[in-house]
């Protein structure tokens, strides 16, 4: 569990958890605590737990809870509350906490019924029902101290249901009629990677994956062309295709632009979304894993017209267009990421990364190849900053032997700087790589594109390496590729956290943005 306790139910919960072997990580903000819980849920499929005090604790957690909502992370958000007796005379820190979180949680309970075990079962089941998301438990100390029989909770899959055979056969028929389909993989597919990989192998077609789906099909697979965002980078691939086969794609993953592709589609997903960019020819919106498995059987013998040479050319062209132009100083973002991947390979670690929202995200997601689902942690639905560091900490605590590289901008890091202390105190094996360009670069690009004077998006140079050292961690600086490679090689050998402050020339970000989004 993650969080900042208050004096009410939190202390009782921490103690009860310790008695059954559940650890507690003290974060420095409630926002980060929910992100840690959410990142753990995203990588494991098991609901995460974040707890906090009432009043300011709940208010500070709101951004994290919104991340869990829009990035589909099942998180149990446990907050302190007031009893009816207290509310008869207390106004200090009092506001309607349920109403505050109501738009961004799937449900709320106070466990005050005669059968709180059933309430617990139901609320966790709700969190694990597609689309996944956070739920809210508001507990008073009085309620938290009630003794009950342990509830029986099965997570996360639930029971199997009957296949939609008619829709599945119609979907398979549409694919068989296509000569050049493209497989588009979204976040829901992270928990059925084997079935999706088999489907890709069966179709022998290009594979495009959203940010959160990276690794469902290994980035090293020659069929993987690149990222799918609803932008321009995948346009050439889709221009050659005659059918989009969407598997686990959630519309929350798309960028803020109208749908640019006039192509027919079929879709397998876990949930129906009220707002969607397109209406596919055939849609199956439940039991993604089972239907993907059955679709593989339906498609036996199908052969597309794609050649591996065509797919390779598409991938190489995307990477070429996303390459950063020559820099005048510092390290180019794409080279920084490529050197990171090289260092992981040299030391034989499985590549795992978290990445913050910002211009550096373009290079991080394009040039850092991962091989397993869940090995890229990114806030895509909310696209919030201050996510990468908390997410990396949670992932590292889950698998302590595998270092996690955390790609963050200087702006995002400053929003959660205190979590460096959490990393140090927990011994999380992470390498925080700071793309230090002294600006909100993505917003700076947009300001420049409007030919406006630079106002409100830049700041002075900050020394994050020294800040890390002052907090008791290992801090490095790099202004060249050689210095960065040397620092990262050393950092990956450490058992605890480290930080590399890298000077970045931001001048090429606008070109990358145009190549990716148009």
C-alpha positions as CSV (number, residue, x, y, z in Angstrom):
1,X,0.0,0.0,0.0
2,X,1.1,3.6,-0.6
3,X,0.0,6.8,1.0
4,X,0.2,9.5,3.7
5,X,-1.7,8.4,6.9
6,X,-3.9,10.6,9.0
7,X,-5.0,10.1,12.5
8,X,-8.2,8.2,11.7
9,X,-8.7,5.0,9.9
10,X,-5.3,5.1,8.2
11,X,-3.2,4.0,11.2
12,X,-5.5,1.1,11.9
13,X,-5.3,-0.1,8.3
14,X,-1.5,0.2,8.2
15,X,-1.2,-1.9,11.4
16,X,-3.7,-4.5,10.2
17,X,-1.9,-4.8,6.9
18,X,1.4,-5.3,8.6
19,X,0.0,-8.2,10.6
20,X,-0.8,-10.1,7.4
21,X,2.4,-9.2,5.5
22,X,1.3,-6.2,3.4
23,X,3.9,-3.5,3.3
24,X,3.3,0.2,3.4
25,X,5.3,2.8,1.4
26,X,5.2,6.3,2.8
27,X,5.0,8.7,-0.2
28,X,5.5,12.5,0.1
29,X,2.3,13.5,-1.6
30,X,-1.1,11.8,-1.9
31,X,-1.1,12.4,-5.7
32,X,2.1,10.3,-6.0
33,X,0.7,7.6,-3.7
34,X,-2.3,7.0,-6.0
35,X,0.1,7.0,-9.0
36,X,2.3,4.4,-7.3
37,X,-0.8,2.2,-6.5
38,X,-2.0,2.7,-10.1
39,X,1.3,1.8,-11.7
40,X,1.5,-1.4,-9.6
41,X,-2.0,-2.3,-10.7
42,X,-1.1,-1.6,-14.4
43,X,2.0,-3.9,-14.3
44,X,0.5,-6.7,-12.2
45,X,-3.2,-6.6,-13.0
46,X,-4.0,-6.7,-9.2
47,X,-5.7,-3.7,-7.7
48,X,-3.4,-1.2,-6.0
49,X,-4.2,0.5,-2.7
50,X,-3.6,4.2,-1.7
51,X,-4.7,5.7,1.6
52,X,-4.7,9.2,2.9
53,X,-6.2,11.5,5.5
54,X,-9.4,13.4,5.1
55,X,-9.7,17.0,3.9
56,X,-6.4,18.1,2.4
57,X,-5.3,14.5,1.9
58,X,-8.3,13.8,-0.3
59,X,-8.0,17.1,-2.2
60,X,-4.3,16.5,-2.9
61,X,-5.1,13.0,-4.2
62,X,-7.6,14.2,-6.8
63,X,-5.1,14.4,-9.7
64,X,-3.8,10.9,-9.0
65,X,-7.4,9.5,-8.8
66,X,-8.1,11.2,-12.2
67,X,-5.0,9.5,-13.6
68,X,-6.4,6.1,-12.4
69,X,-9.7,6.9,-14.0
70,X,-8.5,7.9,-17.4
71,X,-5.5,5.5,-17.6
72,X,-7.7,2.6,-16.5
73,X,-5.9,1.6,-13.3
74,X,-7.9,-0.4,-10.7
75,X,-7.0,1.5,-7.4
76,X,-8.7,1.2,-4.0
77,X,-8.6,4.8,-2.7
78,X,-9.1,4.7,1.0
79,X,-9.7,8.0,2.8
80,X,-10.5,9.0,6.3
81,X,-14.0,10.4,7.0
82,X,-16.2,12.0,9.6
83,X,-18.9,10.3,11.6
84,X,-22.4,11.8,11.7
85,X,-21.8,12.8,15.3
86,X,-18.6,14.6,14.4
87,X,-20.4,16.4,11.5
88,X,-22.9,17.8,14.0
89,X,-20.3,20.1,15.5
90,X,-17.1,20.0,13.3
91,X,-16.5,22.2,10.2
92,X,-12.7,22.2,10.3
93,X,-11.4,20.3,7.1
94,X,-15.0,19.4,6.3
95,X,-16.3,19.2,2.7
96,X,-18.1,16.7,0.6
97,X,-15.3,14.2,-0.2
98,X,-17.6,11.8,-1.9
99,X,-18.8,14.6,-4.3
100,X,-15.2,15.7,-5.0
101,X,-14.1,12.3,-6.2
102,X,-17.4,11.2,-7.6
103,X,-16.7,12.2,-11.3
104,X,-13.4,10.2,-11.3
105,X,-14.3,7.0,-9.4
106,X,-16.4,4.1,-10.4
107,X,-18.1,3.8,-7.0
108,X,-17.9,4.7,-3.3
109,X,-18.7,2.9,0.0
110,X,-18.3,3.6,3.7
111,X,-18.6,-0.1,4.9
112,X,-21.3,0.9,7.4
113,X,-23.8,-1.8,6.4
114,X,-24.5,-5.0,8.4
115,X,-22.4,-6.9,5.8
116,X,-19.2,-4.9,5.1
117,X,-17.5,-8.0,3.7
118,X,-20.0,-8.0,0.8
119,X,-19.4,-4.3,0.3
120,X,-15.6,-4.9,0.1
121,X,-16.2,-7.8,-2.4
122,X,-18.5,-5.6,-4.6
123,X,-16.3,-2.5,-4.6
124,X,-13.2,-4.4,-5.6
125,X,-15.1,-6.3,-8.3
126,X,-16.3,-2.9,-9.6
127,X,-12.7,-1.7,-9.8
128,X,-11.8,-4.8,-11.9
129,X,-14.7,-4.5,-14.2
130,X,-13.9,-3.1,-17.7
131,X,-13.1,-0.3,-18.1
132,X,-10.8,-0.7,-15.1
133,X,-10.7,2.2,-12.7
134,X,-10.5,3.6,-9.1
135,X,-13.0,3.2,-6.4
136,X,-13.4,5.1,-3.1
137,X,-13.6,3.8,0.4
138,X,-14.4,6.5,2.9
139,X,-13.8,5.1,6.4
140,X,-14.0,6.5,9.9
141,X,-11.7,5.1,12.6
142,X,-14.8,3.6,14.2
143,X,-15.7,1.6,11.1
144,X,-12.1,0.6,10.4
145,X,-11.8,-1.0,13.8
146,X,-14.8,-3.4,13.3
147,X,-13.8,-7.0,13.2
148,X,-15.3,-9.0,10.4
149,X,-14.7,-12.3,8.6
150,X,-12.3,-11.9,5.7
151,X,-14.2,-11.3,2.4
152,X,-13.5,-13.6,-0.5
153,X,-12.3,-11.6,-3.4
154,X,-11.3,-13.0,-6.8
155,X,-9.3,-10.7,-9.0
156,X,-8.9,-9.6,-11.7
157,X,-10.3,-11.8,-14.4
158,X,-13.7,-12.9,-13.1
159,X,-15.6,-15.8,-14.6
160,X,-15.6,-16.8,-18.2
161,X,-18.7,-16.2,-20.3
162,X,-20.1,-17.5,-23.5
163,X,-18.5,-16.4,-26.8
164,X,-20.4,-14.2,-29.2
165,X,-20.0,-16.7,-32.0
166,X,-22.0,-14.8,-34.6
167,X,-20.2,-11.5,-34.1
168,X,-16.8,-13.4,-34.0
169,X,-17.5,-15.2,-37.2
170,X,-18.5,-11.9,-38.9
171,X,-15.4,-10.3,-37.6
172,X,-13.2,-13.1,-38.9
173,X,-15.0,-12.9,-42.3
174,X,-14.2,-9.2,-42.6
175,X,-10.5,-10.0,-42.0
176,X,-10.5,-12.8,-44.5
177,X,-11.9,-10.4,-47.1
178,X,-9.0,-8.0,-46.5
179,X,-5.7,-8.3,-48.3
180,X,-3.6,-5.9,-46.2
181,X,-5.0,-5.6,-42.6
182,X,-3.1,-3.7,-39.9
183,X,-3.3,-4.8,-36.3
184,X,-3.8,-2.0,-33.9
185,X,-3.2,-2.9,-30.2
186,X,-4.4,-0.9,-27.2
187,X,-4.1,-0.9,-23.5
188,X,-6.8,-3.6,-22.8
189,X,-4.6,-6.1,-24.6
190,X,-1.8,-6.0,-21.9
191,X,-3.4,-8.9,-20.1
192,X,-3.8,-11.2,-23.1
193,X,-0.4,-10.7,-24.7
194,X,0.0,-14.4,-25.8
195,X,-3.3,-14.3,-27.7
196,X,-2.4,-11.0,-29.4
197,X,1.0,-12.2,-30.3
198,X,-0.5,-15.3,-31.9
199,X,-2.9,-13.1,-33.8
200,X,-0.1,-10.9,-35.2
201,X,1.8,-14.0,-36.2
202,X,-1.3,-15.4,-37.9
203,X,-2.0,-12.2,-39.8
204,X,1.6,-11.5,-40.8
205,X,0.8,-7.8,-41.0
206,X,2.1,-4.6,-39.6
207,X,1.5,-4.0,-35.9
208,X,0.9,-0.6,-34.4
209,X,0.6,-0.2,-30.6
210,X,-0.5,2.6,-28.4
211,X,1.9,4.0,-25.8
212,X,0.4,1.9,-23.0
213,X,0.3,-1.3,-25.2
214,X,4.0,-1.2,-26.0
215,X,5.4,-4.7,-25.3
216,X,2.2,-6.6,-25.8
217,X,3.9,-7.6,-29.1
218,X,7.6,-7.2,-28.5
219,X,9.1,-4.1,-30.0
220,X,11.8,-6.4,-31.3
221,X,9.3,-8.3,-33.4
222,X,9.9,-7.3,-37.1
223,X,6.2,-6.8,-37.6
224,X,6.0,-3.9,-35.1
225,X,6.0,-0.7,-37.1
226,X,5.6,1.9,-34.3
227,X,3.2,3.8,-32.1
228,X,-0.5,4.4,-32.8
229,X,-1.8,7.7,-31.5
230,X,-4.3,9.0,-34.1
231,X,-1.6,11.2,-35.5
232,X,0.4,11.4,-38.7
233,X,3.3,9.1,-37.9
234,X,1.3,5.9,-38.7
235,X,-0.4,7.5,-41.8
236,X,1.8,5.8,-44.4
237,X,1.2,2.4,-42.9
238,X,-2.6,2.9,-42.8
239,X,-2.6,4.4,-46.3
240,X,-1.4,1.0,-47.7
241,X,-3.9,-1.0,-45.6
242,X,-7.5,-2.0,-46.4
243,X,-8.7,-2.9,-42.8
244,X,-7.8,-1.9,-39.3
245,X,-8.0,-4.8,-36.8
246,X,-8.3,-3.0,-33.4
247,X,-7.6,-5.2,-30.3
248,X,-8.1,-3.6,-26.9
249,X,-8.0,-0.1,-28.2
250,X,-9.5,2.4,-25.7
251,X,-10.5,5.8,-27.3
252,X,-9.0,7.6,-24.3
253,X,-5.6,6.8,-25.7
254,X,-6.0,8.9,-28.8
255,X,-4.6,12.5,-29.1
256,X,-6.9,15.5,-29.2
257,X,-7.5,15.5,-33.0
258,X,-10.4,14.3,-35.2
259,X,-10.0,10.8,-36.5
260,X,-7.8,11.1,-39.6
261,X,-8.2,7.6,-41.2
262,X,-10.9,6.8,-43.7
263,X,-10.5,3.0,-43.4
264,X,-12.9,0.3,-42.3
265,X,-12.3,-1.4,-39.0
266,X,-13.2,-4.3,-36.8
267,X,-12.8,-4.3,-33.1
268,X,-12.2,-6.7,-30.1
269,X,-12.4,-5.0,-26.7
270,X,-13.4,-5.5,-23.1
271,X,-15.9,-2.7,-22.9
272,X,-18.2,-0.5,-24.9
273,X,-17.3,3.2,-24.8
274,X,-20.1,5.7,-25.2
275,X,-17.8,8.2,-27.0
276,X,-15.7,6.7,-29.7
277,X,-14.0,8.0,-32.9
278,X,-15.4,5.4,-35.2
279,X,-18.1,2.8,-35.7
280,X,-16.4,-0.5,-36.8
281,X,-18.0,-2.9,-39.2
282,X,-18.1,-5.5,-36.5
283,X,-17.4,-5.0,-32.8
284,X,-17.1,-7.6,-29.9
285,X,-17.0,-5.7,-26.6
286,X,-16.4,-8.2,-23.9
287,X,-14.0,-11.0,-22.8
288,X,-11.2,-9.8,-25.0
289,X,-8.9,-12.7,-24.1
290,X,-11.4,-15.4,-24.9
291,X,-12.5,-13.8,-28.2
292,X,-8.9,-13.2,-29.3
293,X,-8.1,-16.8,-28.7
294,X,-11.2,-17.9,-30.6
295,X,-10.4,-15.5,-33.5
296,X,-7.0,-17.2,-33.9
297,X,-8.8,-20.5,-34.6
298,X,-11.2,-18.8,-37.0
299,X,-8.3,-17.3,-39.0
300,X,-6.3,-20.5,-39.5
301,X,-5.0,-20.6,-43.1
302,X,-5.5,-16.9,-43.8
303,X,-2.6,-15.2,-45.5
304,X,-2.3,-11.4,-46.0
305,X,-0.5,-9.8,-48.9
306,X,2.0,-8.0,-46.8
307,X,5.7,-8.8,-47.2
308,X,8.3,-8.4,-44.4
309,X,10.2,-6.0,-46.6
310,X,7.2,-3.7,-46.9
311,X,6.8,-3.7,-43.1
312,X,10.5,-3.1,-42.5
313,X,10.4,-0.1,-44.8
314,X,7.4,1.4,-42.9
315,X,9.2,1.0,-39.6
316,X,12.5,2.4,-40.8
317,X,10.7,5.4,-42.4
318,X,8.9,6.2,-39.1
319,X,12.1,6.1,-37.1
320,X,13.9,8.2,-39.7
321,X,11.2,10.9,-39.6
322,X,11.2,10.9,-35.8
323,X,15.0,11.3,-35.6
324,X,16.1,14.5,-33.8
325,X,18.0,17.0,-36.0
326,X,21.7,17.8,-35.1
327,X,22.1,19.6,-31.8
328,X,24.2,22.7,-31.1
329,X,24.9,21.7,-27.5
330,X,24.1,18.9,-25.0
331,X,22.6,15.6,-25.9
332,X,19.9,14.9,-28.5
333,X,16.8,13.3,-26.9
334,X,16.7,10.4,-29.4
335,X,20.4,9.6,-28.8
336,X,19.9,9.7,-25.1
337,X,17.2,7.1,-25.4
338,X,19.1,4.9,-27.8
339,X,22.1,5.0,-25.5
340,X,19.8,4.0,-22.6
341,X,18.6,1.0,-24.6
342,X,22.2,0.1,-25.4
343,X,23.3,0.2,-21.8
344,X,20.4,-2.1,-20.8
345,X,21.4,-4.6,-23.4
346,X,25.1,-4.4,-22.4
347,X,24.2,-5.3,-18.8
348,X,21.6,-7.8,-19.8
349,X,18.7,-6.2,-18.0
350,X,15.1,-6.4,-19.3
351,X,14.3,-2.9,-20.6
352,X,11.7,-1.3,-18.3
353,X,10.8,2.4,-18.3
354,X,8.4,5.0,-17.0
355,X,8.0,8.3,-18.9
356,X,6.4,11.6,-18.0
357,X,4.2,13.8,-20.2
358,X,6.2,16.3,-22.2
359,X,8.2,16.7,-25.4
360,X,10.8,14.1,-24.3
361,X,8.1,11.5,-24.5
362,X,8.4,11.4,-28.3
363,X,11.9,10.0,-28.2
364,X,11.4,7.8,-25.1
365,X,8.4,5.9,-26.6
366,X,9.9,5.6,-30.2
367,X,13.5,4.6,-29.4
368,X,13.3,2.5,-26.2
369,X,12.2,-1.0,-27.2
370,X,10.5,-3.2,-24.6
371,X,9.6,-6.8,-24.8
372,X,6.9,-7.4,-22.3
373,X,3.5,-5.7,-21.6
374,X,3.6,-3.4,-18.6
375,X,7.2,-2.5,-19.1
376,X,6.2,1.0,-20.3
377,X,4.5,3.1,-17.7
378,X,3.0,6.3,-19.0
379,X,0.0,8.5,-18.2
380,X,-1.7,8.6,-21.6
381,X,-5.4,9.1,-20.8
382,X,-4.8,12.0,-18.5
383,X,-1.3,12.8,-19.7
384,X,-0.4,14.2,-16.4
385,X,3.1,15.3,-15.4
386,X,4.7,14.1,-12.2
387,X,3.9,10.5,-13.1
388,X,7.1,8.9,-14.2
389,X,9.0,9.0,-10.8
390,X,6.2,7.6,-8.6
391,X,5.4,4.9,-11.3
392,X,9.1,3.9,-11.5
393,X,9.3,3.5,-7.7
394,X,6.3,1.2,-7.7
395,X,7.6,-0.9,-10.6
396,X,11.0,-1.2,-8.9
397,X,9.5,-2.3,-5.6
398,X,7.5,-5.0,-7.4
399,X,10.6,-6.4,-9.2
400,X,13.6,-5.3,-7.1
401,X,16.2,-7.2,-9.3
402,X,15.3,-5.3,-12.5
403,X,16.2,-1.6,-12.6
404,X,13.6,0.8,-14.0
405,X,14.7,3.8,-16.0
406,X,12.6,6.9,-15.4
407,X,12.5,9.4,-18.3
408,X,11.3,12.8,-17.0
409,X,11.4,16.4,-18.0
410,X,12.7,18.9,-15.5
411,X,9.2,20.4,-15.2
412,X,7.6,17.1,-14.3
413,X,10.3,16.2,-11.8
414,X,9.9,19.6,-10.0
415,X,6.3,18.7,-9.4
416,X,7.2,15.6,-7.4
417,X,10.7,16.3,-6.3
418,X,10.0,15.0,-2.8
419,X,9.4,11.5,-4.2
420,X,13.2,11.3,-4.7
421,X,13.2,10.9,-0.9
422,X,10.7,8.1,-1.2
423,X,13.0,6.3,-3.7
424,X,16.0,6.7,-1.4
425,X,14.1,5.5,1.7
426,X,12.6,2.5,-0.1
427,X,15.8,1.5,-1.9
428,X,14.0,1.4,-5.2
429,X,16.3,0.4,-8.0
430,X,15.6,3.3,-10.4
431,X,17.6,5.6,-12.6
432,X,15.9,9.0,-13.0
433,X,17.0,10.5,-16.3
434,X,16.2,14.3,-16.4
435,X,15.8,15.9,-19.8
436,X,16.9,19.3,-18.5
437,X,16.1,22.0,-21.0
438,X,14.8,24.7,-18.5
439,X,11.4,24.9,-20.0
440,X,7.9,23.4,-20.4
441,X,9.1,22.4,-23.9
442,X,5.9,21.0,-25.3
443,X,4.0,24.2,-24.4
444,X,7.0,26.3,-25.5
445,X,6.6,24.7,-29.0
446,X,3.0,25.7,-29.1
447,X,3.7,29.2,-28.0
448,X,6.4,29.5,-30.7
449,X,4.0,28.1,-33.3
450,X,1.6,31.0,-32.6
451,X,4.5,33.4,-33.0
452,X,4.1,34.7,-29.4
453,X,6.8,36.1,-27.2
454,X,8.2,33.6,-24.7
455,X,6.2,34.1,-21.5
456,X,5.5,31.7,-18.6
457,X,7.1,28.6,-20.1
458,X,10.8,28.8,-19.3
459,X,12.9,29.0,-16.1
460,X,16.5,29.1,-15.0
461,X,18.9,26.1,-15.0
462,X,18.5,23.9,-12.0
463,X,21.1,21.3,-10.8
464,X,19.1,18.1,-10.1
465,X,22.2,16.0,-9.6
466,X,23.2,18.1,-6.6
467,X,19.6,18.0,-5.3
468,X,19.7,14.2,-5.5
469,X,23.1,14.1,-3.7
470,X,21.7,16.5,-1.0
471,X,18.8,14.1,-0.4
472,X,21.3,11.2,0.1
473,X,21.2,9.6,-3.3
474,X,23.6,9.2,-6.2
475,X,23.6,12.1,-8.6
476,X,25.4,12.5,-12.0
477,X,25.6,15.2,-14.6
478,X,26.0,14.8,-18.4
479,X,26.4,17.3,-21.2
480,X,27.7,14.9,-23.8
481,X,26.8,11.4,-25.1
482,X,30.0,9.9,-23.7
483,X,29.3,11.4,-20.2
484,X,25.8,10.1,-20.3
485,X,26.8,6.6,-21.3
486,X,29.4,6.5,-18.6
487,X,27.0,7.7,-15.9
488,X,24.2,5.3,-16.9
489,X,26.6,2.4,-17.0
490,X,27.6,3.2,-13.4
491,X,24.0,3.9,-12.3
492,X,22.7,0.6,-13.5
493,X,25.2,-1.2,-11.3
494,X,23.8,0.4,-8.2
495,X,21.3,-1.4,-6.0
496,X,19.4,1.7,-5.1
497,X,18.2,4.9,-6.8
498,X,20.3,7.3,-8.8
499,X,19.7,10.4,-11.0
500,X,21.4,11.6,-14.2
501,X,20.9,15.3,-15.0
502,X,21.3,15.6,-18.8
503,X,21.6,18.9,-20.7
504,X,19.1,18.8,-23.6
505,X,19.0,21.1,-26.7
506,X,15.2,21.6,-27.2
507,X,15.4,23.1,-30.6
508,X,14.4,19.9,-32.5
509,X,11.3,19.1,-30.5
510,X,9.0,21.0,-32.9
511,X,10.2,18.8,-35.8
512,X,9.5,15.6,-33.8
513,X,6.1,16.9,-32.9
514,X,5.2,17.5,-36.5
515,X,6.5,14.1,-37.5
516,X,4.4,12.4,-34.9
517,X,1.2,14.3,-34.8
518,X,1.1,16.5,-37.9
